[in-house]
């Protein structure tokens, strides 16, 4: 409810946004308080026992502004495939996010916020979830995650062409994973600070700054009997210059130098070029370098079970990446009625020293993971109709494995299409289709291709909107293709998940604006 807009920056952006921004970033821009009060309440109920109660408030006074978001979600455990195990865990989530804005004067403002989230999920054998364990039914998995994160931002407009921004965030993350045969608990403390100076002159826009990142993990060894603690500290110096060398050409050069307490020095250059052929047609190309510090936490270790993972060896290296991208964007009007936007992008990313789980140990591979592909998107708008269609081709290869070397659970082909009709301030109706091609799975056969279709209707009234939605109309489920639970059921293993498990879901929501 508090989103203002979402920005997608394609291509390696590590020079400005940090070492692990290897293929781009997504900026989630939140709403700022204005003098007109905003109060929005969203109530939602699903056909599978889910409930959402969310609210957002924002208001600006002379010197102060306040925004407040609360999101609360509840879900009961559901065995949709009737195999005795929950596809949807019992879930309880509470989130609170108040933010205070202080407008010191016309050139200075301060933002102070806190985000608090408590999440508990429990799934497994339905007998255990409903009645408790017995001699035959013992399996369950319980995840408890508690997060508290502070946010501080100081903005100072020094003059018409220069500004200074200081940001700080301190985050505490406690997580427990309890299963029928193992326990895990740990605490992560993360600190982020950044000072940025911006200056514009003639044909240049310069950004320069310094950042400090601290990431510390401490494990509760009384539960897991393992010690996999780490404490990473990184000081970064960075600069970027957007230079408009001609009316049609802009060159963006960037550099980040990170000093890391365990892995020494990282130098991360970046180069991007924008060429505007005319107002409706441009090309953009970029390249950059990034890296990622090693930890035991990954999708692979979650699937294997955190408590089966050995501590990292002393000779483990960070992953390093090289990425390149090209974008072509064109806008036009067809027959004087249809506004068309066409985007064609190409990308390639190589990850060196990839960190791979083998058995219980993470190891660095000498050969890289290479991902290359392209994305085509077309958006058409005519009066009240909008049509969006996108196709993505991804060829992701593990060069350290003989054929077949495709990265598992990475489809080569994906298509998404959305069609909507909107009569402003009255109603909206839309449908969406997602196609996912077959993909490889580790230690298993290829998956099946599948298509998911959804439908949404929204009716606006003076103070509220009524939303009716159906996701996965044709009830596509992986459990319709195969049994995903492998015996023994007291200690089962599961096939890799590549398609929806929850199937068809109806929901009705009321959005109230006061």
C-alpha positions in Angstrom: 0.0 0.0 0.0 2.9 2.4 0.5 4.6 1.9 -2.9 4.8 5.0 -5.0 6.7 3.4 -7.9 9.1 0.6 -8.8 12.3 1.2 -10.8 14.2 -1.5 -12.6 17.8 -0.8 -13.5 19.2 -3.4 -15.9 22.8 -4.6 -16.1 25.6 -4.8 -13.6 25.3 -1.9 -11.1 27.8 -2.9 -8.5 29.9 0.2 -8.8 27.1 2.4 -7.3 24.9 0.0 -5.4 27.3 -2.6 -4.0 29.2 -5.7 -5.0 26.2 -8.1 -5.3 24.2 -6.0 -7.8 25.6 -8.2 -10.6 22.6 -8.1 -13.0 20.7 -5.0 -12.0 18.6 -3.8 -9.1 15.0 -3.1 -8.3 14.3 0.1 -6.4 11.1 0.1 -4.4 10.1 3.8 -3.9 7.7 4.5 -1.0 5.2 7.3 -0.7 6.1 10.5 1.0 3.6 12.3 3.2 1.7 15.2 1.6 -0.6 17.8 3.1 -3.7 15.9 2.0 -4.2 12.9 4.4 -4.1 9.4 2.9 -5.7 6.5 4.7 -6.1 3.2 2.9 -7.3 -0.1 4.3 -7.2 -3.4 2.4 -9.1 -6.5 3.6 -8.6 -9.7 1.7 -10.0 -13.3 2.1 -9.0 -16.3 0.0 -10.7 -19.6 -0.8 -7.9 -21.5 0.8 -8.2 -20.0 4.2 -5.9 -17.0 3.8 -6.7 -13.6 5.3 -5.0 -10.2 5.0 -5.5 -7.0 7.0 -3.4 -4.1 5.8 -3.5 -0.4 6.3 -1.5 2.7 5.3 -1.7 6.3 6.7 0.3 9.3 5.6 0.0 13.0 6.5 2.2 16.1 6.3 2.0 19.1 8.7 4.2 22.2 8.7 7.4 20.7 10.2 6.5 17.1 10.5 5.2 14.3 8.4 4.1 10.8 9.4 3.5 7.6 7.4 2.5 4.2 8.9 2.1 0.8 7.3 0.8 -2.3 8.9 0.5 -5.7 7.1 -1.0 -8.7 8.8 -1.4 -12.1 7.1 -2.9 -15.3 8.3 -3.1 -18.7 6.5 -4.2 -22.1 7.8 -2.4 -25.3 6.7 -3.8 -26.9 3.6 -3.3 -30.3 2.0 -4.6 -29.5 -1.5 -3.3 -32.7 -3.2 -4.6 -35.0 -0.4 -1.2 -36.6 -0.1 -1.1 -36.1 3.7 1.3 -33.2 3.6 0.7 -29.5 3.6 1.3 -27.6 0.4 0.5 -24.4 2.3 1.9 -24.0 5.8 0.0 -22.5 8.7 1.3 -18.9 8.7 1.0 -15.9 10.9 2.8 -12.6 10.0 2.7 -9.2 11.6 4.5 -6.1 10.1 4.6 -2.6 11.4 6.5 0.3 9.7 6.1 3.8 11.1 8.2 6.6 9.5 8.7 10.1 10.9 9.7 13.0 8.6 11.1 16.2 10.0 11.4 19.2 7.6 14.1 21.3 9.3 14.0 24.0 6.6 13.6 24.4 2.8 16.9 22.7 2.2 17.2 20.1 5.0 15.0 17.2 5.9 15.4 14.1 8.2 13.7 10.7 7.9 13.5 8.3 10.8 11.7 4.9 10.6 11.6 1.4 11.9 10.3 -1.8 10.3 9.2 -4.6 12.6 8.2 -8.0 11.3 7.2 -11.3 13.1 6.6 -14.4 10.9 5.8 -18.0 12.0 5.2 -20.8 9.5 4.6 -24.5 10.2 4.0 -27.2 7.7 4.5 -31.0 7.2 2.5 -34.0 8.0 -1.2 -32.9 8.4 -1.7 -35.4 11.3 1.2 -33.7 13.2 -0.2 -30.2 12.4 -3.8 -31.1 13.5 -3.4 -33.6 16.3 0.3 -33.8 17.2 2.9 -36.5 16.5 2.4 -40.2 17.0 4.4 -43.4 16.2 3.7 -43.2 12.5 3.4 -39.4 11.9 6.3 -37.3 13.1 7.5 -35.0 10.3 7.1 -31.2 10.5 9.1 -28.0 9.8 8.6 -24.8 11.6 10.2 -21.5 10.6 10.2 -18.5 13.0 11.6 -15.2 11.7 11.7 -12.0 13.6 13.1 -8.8 12.1 13.7 -5.3 13.4 15.3 -2.7 11.1 15.9 1.0 11.7 16.1 3.6 8.9 17.7 7.0 9.1 18.2 9.5 6.3 19.5 13.0 6.3 19.2 15.2 3.1 20.8 18.5 2.6 20.6 20.7 -0.5 23.8 22.6 -0.4 23.0 24.8 -3.4 21.3 24.6 -6.8 23.7 22.0 -8.1 25.0 20.1 -5.1 23.4 17.9 -2.4 24.5 15.7 0.5 22.7 12.5 1.7 23.6 10.3 4.7 21.8 7.0 5.2 22.0 4.5 8.0 20.2 1.2 8.7 20.6 -1.3 11.6 18.9 -4.6 11.2 18.4 -7.5 13.6 17.2 -10.8 12.2 16.5 -13.8 14.4 15.6 -17.1 12.8 14.8 -20.6 14.1 14.1 -23.7 12.0 12.7 -26.6 14.0 12.1 -30.0 12.4 11.2 -33.4 13.7 14.9 -34.4 13.8 16.9 -31.1 14.0 17.0 -27.6 15.4 18.6 -24.4 14.2 18.7 -20.9 15.6 20.8 -17.9 14.7 21.0 -14.1 14.9 22.2 -11.8 12.2 23.1 -8.2 12.7 23.6 -6.0 9.7 24.7 -2.3 9.7 24.7 -0.1 6.6 25.9 3.5 6.4 26.4 5.6 3.3 27.4 9.2 2.7 26.8 10.5 -0.8 27.7 13.8 -2.5 26.0 14.8 -5.8 27.0 17.6 -8.0 25.9 18.8 -11.5 27.9 21.0 -13.8 27.8 21.8 -17.5 27.4 18.3 -19.1 28.3 16.2 -16.0 26.3 14.7 -13.1 28.7 13.3 -10.5 27.9 11.0 -7.6 30.6 10.2 -5.1 30.5 8.6 -1.7 31.7 6.2 1.0 29.9 3.3 2.5 30.3 1.0 5.5 28.6 -2.4 5.6 28.8 -4.8 8.6 27.2 -8.3 8.5 27.5 -10.6 11.5 26.0 -14.0 12.1 26.0 -15.9 15.4 24.6 -19.4 15.6 23.0 -20.9 18.7 25.4 -23.8 19.1 23.3 -25.3 21.9 20.7 -26.2 19.3 22.7 -27.1 16.2 26.0 -28.1 17.8 27.8 -26.4 14.9 29.7 -23.1 14.8 29.3 -21.4 11.5 29.6 -17.8 12.6 31.0 -15.0 10.4 31.6 -11.3 10.6 32.1 -9.4 7.4 33.0 -5.7 7.3 33.4 -3.8 4.1 34.4 -0.1 3.5 33.6 1.1 0.0 34.6 4.2 -2.0 32.6 4.8 -5.1 32.1 7.4 -7.8 30.0 7.7 -11.0 29.9 10.4 -13.7 27.1 10.8 -16.2 28.7 12.8 -19.0 26.5 14.1 -21.9 29.2 14.3 -24.5 26.7 15.2 -27.3 23.0 15.8 -27.6 22.4 12.2 -28.5 25.2 10.5 -26.5 25.6 10.0 -22.7 28.5 8.0 -21.2 28.2 6.7 -17.7 31.5 5.7 -16.0 31.7 4.3 -12.5 34.1 2.8 -10.0 33.8 1.2 -6.6 36.8 0.1 -4.4 35.8 -2.2 -1.5 38.1 -2.9 1.4 37.0 -6.2 2.9 38.2 -7.5 6.3 38.6 -11.2 5.1 39.0 -11.0 1.4 41.0 -7.8 1.0 40.4 -5.6 -2.0 37.7 -5.5 -4.7 37.9 -3.1 -7.7 34.6 -2.8 -9.5 34.5 -0.7 -12.7 31.4 0.0 -14.7 30.7 1.6 -18.1 27.4 2.4 -19.8 26.6 4.3 -23.0 23.2 5.7 -24.0 22.6 6.7 -27.6 19.3 8.5 -28.4 18.6 8.2 -32.1 15.5 10.4 -31.6 12.9 11.1 -29.0 11.3 7.7 -29.5 14.3 5.5 -30.2 17.3 4.8 -28.1 20.0 2.2 -27.5 21.8 1.6 -24.2 24.8 -0.7 -23.5 26.6 -1.5 -20.3 29.2 -3.7 -18.6 30.4 -4.1 -15.1 32.0 -6.3 -12.4 30.6 -7.6 -9.1 31.2 -10.1 -6.3 29.3 -11.9 -3.6 30.7 -12.9 -0.2 30.3 -16.6 0.7 27.9 -17.9 3.4 26.2 -21.2 4.0 22.8 -19.7 3.3 21.4 -20.4 -0.2 18.5 -22.1 -1.9 20.5 -25.3 -2.1 21.3 -25.4 1.7 17.6 -24.6 2.5 16.6 -27.7 0.4 19.2 -29.9 2.0 18.5 -28.6 5.5 20.6 -26.0 7.2 21.8 -28.4 9.9 23.3 -30.8 7.4 25.7 -28.1 6.0 29.3 -28.1 7.2 31.1 -24.8 8.1 32.8 -23.1 5.2 36.4 -24.1 4.6 39.2 -21.5 5.1 40.1 -21.7 1.4 36.6 -20.6 0.2 36.6 -17.7 -2.2 34.0 -15.1 -3.0 32.1 -15.4 -6.3 33.0 -12.8 -8.9 30.9 -11.8 -11.8 31.2 -10.0 -15.1 28.0 -8.8 -16.8 27.1 -7.1 -20.1 23.8 -5.9 -21.4 22.2 -4.1 -24.4 18.8 -2.5 -24.5 16.9 -1.2 -27.5 13.8 0.8 -26.8 11.3 2.2 -29.4 8.0 4.1 -29.0 5.6 4.8 -31.8 1.9 5.5 -32.6 0.2 3.1 -35.0 -2.6 4.4 -37.2 -2.9 7.4 -34.9 -4.7 5.3 -32.3 -2.4 2.7 -30.8 0.5 3.7 -28.6 3.2 1.0 -28.9 6.4 0.5 -26.8 8.9 -2.1 -27.8 11.9 -3.1 -25.7 14.5 -5.6 -26.8 17.3 -6.5 -24.4 20.3 -8.8 -24.5 22.3 -10.0 -21.5 25.2 -12.2 -20.5 26.6 -12.8 -17.0 29.5 -15.0 -16.0 30.0 -16.0 -12.4 33.5 -17.1 -11.6 34.5 -19.3 -8.5 30.8 -20.3 -8.2 30.0 -21.6 -4.7 28.3 -25.0 -5.1 27.0 -27.4 -2.4 28.4 -30.9 -2.8 27.1 -33.2 -0.1 27.5 -31.3 3.1 30.2 -29.0 1.9 30.3 -25.8 -0.2 33.2 -25.7 -2.7 34.4 -23.3 -5.4 34.3 -24.6 -8.9 37.1 -23.7 -11.3 34.8 -23.3 -14.3 32.1 -20.6 -14.3 28.3 -20.4 -14.5 27.4 -18.5 -17.7 23.9 -17.1 -18.2 23.0 -15.5 -21.5 19.7 -14.6 -23.2 17.4 -11.9 -24.3 14.0 -10.4 -23.4 11.4 -9.0 -25.7 8.5 -6.9 -24.4 5.7 -5.2 -26.3 3.2 -2.8 -24.7 0.1 -1.6 -26.7 -2.4 1.0 -25.5 -5.6 2.0 -27.3 -8.1 4.1 -25.4 -9.2 1.9 -22.4 -7.4 -1.2 -23.5 -3.8 -2.2 -22.6 -1.9 -5.3 -23.8 1.5 -6.3 -22.5 3.4 -9.4 -23.9 6.9 -10.4 -22.9 9.1 -13.3 -23.9 12.3 -14.3 -22.1 15.0 -16.7 -23.3 17.6 -17.8 -20.8 20.5 -20.2 -21.5 22.1 -20.8 -18.1 25.0 -23.2 -18.1 27.2 -24.8 -15.4 30.5 -25.0 -17.2 31.9 -27.2 -14.5 29.5 -30.1 -15.4 29.5 -32.2 -18.5 26.3 -32.2 -20.6 23.5 -31.7 -19.7 24.9 -28.7 -17.8 21.8 -26.5 -17.6 21.3 -24.7 -14.2 18.5 -26.5 -12.5 15.0 -24.9 -12.1 15.9 -22.3 -14.7 13.4 -22.4 -17.7 14.8 -21.6 -21.1 11.5 -20.0 -22.3 9.0 -17.8 -20.4 6.1 -15.9 -21.8 3.8 -13.5 -19.9 0.8 -11.7 -21.4 -1.6 -9.3 -19.7 -4.7 -7.7 -21.2 -6.8 -5.2 -19.3 -9.7 -2.8 -19.9 -10.1 0.1 -17.6 -12.8 2.7 -17.4 -11.3 5.4 -15.2 -12.9 5.7 -11.7 -15.4 3.0 -12.6 -14.1 -0.5 -13.2 -11.1 -2.6 -14.4 -11.1 -6.1 -15.8 -7.9 -8.0 -16.7 -6.5 -11.4 -17.5 -3.0 -12.7 -17.4 -1.3 -15.8 -18.9 2.1 -17.2 -17.8 3.9 -19.9 -19.8 6.9 -21.7 -18.4 8.9 -24.2 -20.5 10.4 -27.4 -19.3 13.5 -27.2 -17.2 16.2 -29.5 -15.7 16.1 -30.7 -12.1 19.0 -32.1 -10.1 19.1 -35.9 -9.8 15.7 -36.1 -11.6 14.0 -36.0 -15.0 13.1 -32.8 -16.8 10.0 -31.0 -15.6 6.9 -30.5 -17.6 6.0 -27.2 -19.3 3.0 -25.4 -17.8 0.7 -22.5 -18.3 -1.1 -20.5 -15.6 -4.1 -18.2 -16.3 -5.5 -15.6 -14.0 -8.5 -13.2 -14.0 -9.2 -10.0 -12.0 -12.2 -7.6 -11.8 -12.1 -4.4 -9.8 -15.1 -2.1 -9.3 -14.7 1.4 -7.9 -17.1 3.2 -5.6 -16.8 6.6 -3.9 -14.9 5.5 -0.8 -13.9 1.9 -1.6 -13.1 -0.6 -4.3 -14.3 -4.2 -4.6 -11.7 -6.7 -6.1 -12.5 -10.2 -7.3 -9.6 -12.3 -8.4 -9.0 -15.8 -9.5 -5.4 -17.1 -9.8 -4.6 -20.3 -11.7 -8.1 -20.7 -13.2 -7.4 -24.2 -14.6 -6.0 -25.5 -11.2 -2.5 -26.2 -12.5 -0.4 -28.0 -9.8 2.8 -29.9 -9.8 1.2 -32.5 -7.7 -1.2 -33.1 -10.7 1.9 -34.3 -12.6 3.7 -36.3 -9.9 3.9 -37.2 -6.3 6.4 -34.9 -4.7 6.8 -36.7 -1.4 9.2 -39.6 -1.1 8.9 -42.1 1.7 9.5 -42.9 4.5 6.8 -40.5 5.6 8.2 -40.2 9.1 11.3 -38.7 7.5 10.4 -37.8 3.9 12.4 -36.2 1.2 10.8 -34.0 -1.5 11.2 -33.5 -5.2 12.3 -30.1 -6.4 9.5 -27.7 -6.8 9.1 -26.0 -10.2 5.4 -25.3 -10.5 2.6 -24.1 -8.3 1.4 -26.3 -5.4 -1.6 -24.2 -4.2 -3.6 -24.6 -7.4 -6.7 -22.5 -8.1 -7.3 -19.7 -5.6 -10.3 -17.3 -5.5 -10.1 -14.2 -3.4 -12.2 -11.2 -2.6 -10.8 -7.9 -1.3 -12.1 -4.5 -0.2 -9.9 -1.5 -0.6 -11.1 1.5 1.5 -9.7 5.0 0.9 -10.7 7.7 3.4 
